């Protein structure tokens, strides 16, 4: 275990740690006493049919979901729905390398997260029907996995800024994020005492996110100034590096590994059309117009394979990181689409 004050209730709460017991993993091995950090909003009705599941993305926790997406009068309205936000394994709040086995933490896949969430929802809450599964980025990967693996349970699905099968382009880019960290000599094969020892690797990692997380139009229009930073250097140093610097490198690597291997077609011997054809949920595929990780063209190819689905492109020059809530118009578009989906 590696102590890290970044993770915890003060910065990311409130959430509750729920032990789901032993989780057998797709890659072999298991996590004993697997704990999921869960934040809930609203009340589960008597019929238990008003539940919405929101899985988290790379580096993100349930707190940013609460701050950016949940609220009275919003699509994710706790006055109407019981909203369950589950922090993915490896994100630092749920069972993760830094709070368990460090560099020896086993390989976890998107499917492992979804099976863990399914066990939580059915056994802890008694939920057998989900009004909606919605998530961005790696949350979208989990949304697709849910819709393919448990089609009878998922009534509606909204994958935002993510794909059902990771592309070769995205795999290689994520490899550069990994290399930025592991090539820091002080990473020491993951055997470090404090994440601050890997500061140089985390800084390189943040710079790569700056290049791809936003869009070229974001830079051209000097959007960093609208976000309160006088210079791009200040934006990189204070916002991007400031965001990633306190995180645990092994946690980030755990999430990156499963991000690279997100692929629902493993359920159908590599046949993506067959896998997506299993989906019975009303589905809105929601790419962000200027996303360089998961561009709309990649998302549309998959959407055309999903029965009863629609493509809803969210326009924002903030690109992939518009998910952070930096563009109010983007948030309004997402709310409108989700309200339409929930009304269907």
C-alpha positions in Angstrom: 0.0 0.0 0.0 1.1 3.6 -0.7 -0.3 6.4 1.3 -1.8 9.2 -0.8 -3.8 12.0 0.8 -5.3 12.9 -2.6 -7.8 10.1 -2.4 -10.5 10.2 0.3 -13.8 11.7 1.5 -12.4 15.3 1.8 -11.8 15.8 -1.9 -14.0 13.2 -3.4 -16.9 12.4 -1.0 -19.3 11.7 0.1 -19.2 8.0 -0.9 -19.6 4.7 0.8 -17.2 1.8 0.5 -19.2 -1.4 -0.2 -17.5 -4.8 0.0 -18.8 -7.2 -2.7 -16.6 -10.1 -1.6 -14.2 -11.9 -4.0 -14.2 -10.8 -7.6 -12.8 -13.3 -10.0 -11.0 -11.6 -12.9 -11.2 -12.2 -16.7 -7.4 -12.3 -16.9 -7.1 -14.8 -14.1 -6.6 -14.3 -10.4 -9.0 -12.4 -8.2 -9.5 -9.5 -5.9 -10.6 -10.6 -2.4 -12.8 -8.2 -0.4 -13.3 -6.1 -3.5 -14.5 -2.7 -2.3 -16.5 -0.3 -4.6 -16.7 3.3 -3.7 -20.4 4.2 -4.3 -22.2 7.6 -4.2 -26.0 7.6 -4.4 -28.4 10.4 -5.1 -32.2 10.3 -4.7 -34.4 7.5 -3.5 -35.1 4.0 -5.0 -38.8 3.7 -5.5 -40.9 0.7 -4.3 -40.9 -0.8 -7.8 -37.1 -0.4 -8.0 -37.3 0.7 -11.6 -36.1 4.3 -11.3 -32.4 3.5 -11.0 -29.7 5.1 -13.1 -26.1 3.8 -13.1 -23.2 6.2 -13.9 -19.8 4.5 -14.1 -16.7 6.8 -13.9 -13.9 7.6 -16.4 -10.1 7.6 -16.4 -8.8 9.7 -13.5 -12.4 10.8 -12.6 -14.3 10.0 -9.5 -17.9 10.2 -8.4 -17.4 13.7 -7.2 -17.0 15.2 -10.7 -20.1 13.3 -11.8 -22.1 14.9 -9.0 -20.7 18.4 -9.6 -21.2 18.4 -13.4 -24.1 16.1 -14.2 -26.5 15.6 -11.3 -29.1 18.1 -9.9 -32.7 19.0 -9.6 -34.2 19.9 -12.9 -31.3 18.2 -14.7 -31.6 15.0 -16.7 -30.0 13.2 -13.8 -32.5 14.5 -11.3 -32.3 13.0 -7.8 -35.9 14.1 -7.2 -37.0 11.6 -9.9 -34.3 8.9 -10.0 -32.1 6.8 -7.8 -28.7 7.6 -9.2 -25.9 5.2 -8.4 -22.4 6.4 -9.3 -19.8 3.6 -9.0 -16.1 4.4 -9.0 -14.3 2.0 -11.3 -11.8 -0.4 -9.8 -8.3 1.3 -9.9 -9.6 4.9 -9.7 -8.1 5.4 -6.2 -11.4 5.3 -4.2 -12.5 1.7 -5.0 -10.0 -1.1 -4.6 -6.9 0.1 -6.4 -3.2 -0.6 -6.7 -2.2 2.2 -4.2 -4.6 1.0 -1.5 -3.9 -2.7 -1.9 -1.1 -4.5 -3.9 0.7 -1.7 -5.6 2.6 -2.7 -8.7 1.5 -6.4 -8.1 -2.2 -5.4 -8.5 -3.8 -7.8 -11.0 -4.9 -6.9 -14.5 -8.6 -5.7 -14.5 -10.8 -5.4 -17.5 -13.9 -3.3 -18.3 -15.9 -6.5 -18.0 -14.7 -7.0 -14.4 -15.9 -3.6 -13.4 -19.3 -4.3 -14.9 -19.7 -7.7 -13.3 -18.7 -6.1 -10.0 -21.3 -3.3 -10.5 -23.9 -5.9 -11.4 -23.2 -7.8 -8.2 -23.5 -4.6 -6.2 -26.8 -3.5 -7.8 -28.5 -6.9 -7.6 -27.3 -8.1 -4.2 -27.0 -4.9 -2.3 -29.8 -2.8 -3.7 -32.1 -5.5 -5.2 -32.1 -3.7 -8.5 -32.9 -5.8 -11.6 -33.8 -3.1 -14.0 -31.9 0.1 -14.9 -33.8 3.0 -16.4 -30.5 4.3 -17.8 -26.8 3.5 -17.9 -24.8 6.6 -18.9 -21.1 7.3 -18.8 -18.4 9.3 -20.5 -15.1 8.0 -21.9 -14.2 4.9 -19.9 -17.7 5.3 -18.5 -19.0 4.9 -22.0 -16.9 1.7 -22.4 -18.6 0.3 -19.3 -22.0 1.5 -20.6 -21.5 -0.5 -23.8 -20.4 -3.5 -21.8 -23.5 -3.3 -19.6 -25.8 -3.1 -22.7 -24.2 -6.1 -24.4 -23.7 -8.3 -21.3 -27.0 -7.6 -19.6 -29.4 -6.5 -22.3 -32.5 -7.5 -20.4 -31.5 -5.3 -17.5 -30.6 -2.1 -19.4 -33.6 -0.2 -20.7 -31.7 2.8 -22.0 -28.0 3.4 -22.7 -26.1 6.6 -23.4 -22.4 6.1 -24.1 -20.8 9.6 -24.2 -17.4 10.2 -25.9 -16.4 6.6 -26.0 -16.5 3.5 -28.1 -17.6 -0.1 -27.7 -14.3 -1.4 -29.1 -11.2 0.7 -28.6 -9.4 1.6 -31.9 -5.8 0.9 -32.8 -5.2 4.7 -32.9 -6.5 5.1 -29.3 -4.6 2.1 -28.1 -1.3 3.5 -29.4 -2.1 6.9 -27.9 -2.8 5.5 -24.5 0.5 3.6 -24.8 2.2 7.0 -24.9 0.4 8.0 -21.7 1.7 4.8 -20.0 5.2 5.3 -21.3 5.3 8.9 -20.0 4.9 7.4 -16.5 6.9 4.2 -16.6 10.0 5.8 -18.2 10.5 8.1 -15.2 13.5 6.4 -13.5 11.9 7.1 -10.1 8.9 5.0 -11.2 11.1 2.1 -10.3 8.8 -0.5 -11.9 6.0 0.7 -9.7 7.9 0.4 -6.5 7.9 4.0 -5.3 7.0 5.2 -1.8 5.2 8.4 -2.8 3.6 9.5 -6.1 5.5 12.7 -5.8 8.6 10.7 -6.6 7.2 10.2 -10.1 6.6 13.9 -10.7 8.5 14.1 -14.0 6.5 11.2 -15.4 3.2 12.6 -14.3 4.1 16.0 -15.8 4.8 14.4 -19.2 1.5 12.4 -18.8 -0.4 15.7 -18.2 1.2 17.4 -21.2 0.1 14.5 -23.5 -3.4 14.9 -22.1 -3.2 18.6 -22.9 -2.3 17.9 -26.5 -5.1 15.3 -27.1 -7.7 16.0 -24.4 -8.6 19.3 -25.9 -8.9 20.1 -29.6 -6.8 22.1 -32.1 -9.7 24.6 -32.2 -9.5 25.0 -28.4 -5.9 26.2 -28.9 -6.7 28.3 -31.9 -9.4 30.2 -30.0 -7.3 30.5 -26.8 -9.9 28.8 -24.7 -7.5 28.5 -21.9 -8.0 32.3 -21.3 -11.7 31.8 -21.0 -11.0 29.2 -18.4 -9.0 31.8 -16.4 -5.4 31.2 -17.4 -3.3 34.0 -18.9 -0.9 31.7 -20.8 -0.9 28.2 -22.2 2.1 27.5 -19.9 0.1 28.5 -16.9 -2.8 26.3 -18.1 -0.5 23.3 -18.5 1.3 23.9 -15.1 -1.6 24.8 -13.0 -4.6 23.1 -14.5 -3.4 20.0 -16.3 -0.3 19.1 -14.2 -2.1 20.3 -11.1 -4.9 17.9 -11.8 -2.8 14.8 -12.5 0.3 15.4 -10.2 -1.3 14.2 -6.9 -2.7 11.0 -8.5 -1.1 7.6 -8.0 0.8 6.3 -11.0 -0.1 2.7 -10.5 -3.7 3.6 -10.3 -3.5 5.5 -13.6 -1.7 2.6 -15.2 -4.4 0.1 -14.0 -7.1 2.2 -15.7 -5.1 2.8 -18.8 -4.5 -0.9 -19.3 -8.2 -1.7 -19.3 -9.1 1.4 -21.3 -6.8 0.1 -24.1 -8.6 -3.3 -24.1 -12.2 -2.2 -24.0 -13.9 -4.4 -26.5 -17.4 -5.9 -26.3 -16.7 -8.1 -29.4 -14.8 -10.5 -27.2 -18.3 -11.8 -26.3 -18.8 -12.9 -29.9 -15.4 -14.2 -31.0 -14.4 -10.8 -32.4 -17.6 -10.1 -34.3 -18.5 -6.5 -33.3 -21.7 -6.4 -35.3 -22.9 -9.5 -33.5 -22.0 -8.1 -30.1 -23.7 -4.7 -30.7 -26.7 -6.5 -32.2 -27.4 -8.0 -28.7 -28.3 -4.5 -27.4 -32.0 -4.1 -26.8 -31.8 -0.8 -24.9 -32.9 2.4 -26.5 -29.5 3.9 -27.2 -28.2 7.4 -27.8 -24.6 7.3 -29.0 -23.2 10.7 -28.0 -19.7 11.6 -29.3 -18.3 15.1 -28.8 -17.7 16.9 -32.1 -14.0 17.8 -31.6 -13.0 14.7 -29.6 -9.6 13.4 -30.7 -9.7 10.3 -28.6 -13.1 9.0 -29.7 -14.1 11.1 -32.8 -17.7 11.1 -34.1 -16.7 9.0 -37.1 -15.5 6.1 -35.0 -18.6 6.3 -32.8 -21.0 6.5 -35.8 -19.6 3.3 -37.3 -20.6 1.5 -34.1 -23.9 3.3 -33.7 -25.0 2.0 -37.1 -24.6 -1.6 -35.8 -26.9 -1.0 -32.8 -30.6 -1.6 -33.1 -33.0 1.1 -32.0 -30.1 3.7 -31.6 -29.5 7.3 -32.6 -26.4 9.3 -33.1 -26.5 12.6 -31.1 -23.3 14.6 -31.7 -22.5 17.0 -28.9 -20.9 20.1 -30.2 -17.9 21.5 -28.3 -14.5 22.7 -29.3 -13.3 21.7 -25.8 -13.0 18.2 -27.2 -12.9 15.1 -25.0 -12.3 17.1 -21.8 -15.6 18.9 -22.3 -16.6 16.0 -20.1 -15.1 18.0 -17.2 -17.9 20.6 -17.4 -15.7 23.4 -18.9 -18.4 24.2 -21.6 -21.9 25.1 -20.2 -23.4 24.7 -23.7 -22.0 21.2 -24.0 -23.6 20.3 -20.6 -26.9 21.8 -21.8 -26.8 19.6 -25.0 -26.0 16.5 -23.0 -28.9 17.3 -20.6 -31.3 17.8 -23.5 -30.3 14.5 -25.1 -30.6 12.5 -21.9 -34.0 14.1 -21.1 -35.2 13.0 -24.5 -33.8 9.5 -24.0 -35.4 9.2 -20.6 -38.7 10.3 -22.0 -38.7 7.7 -24.7 
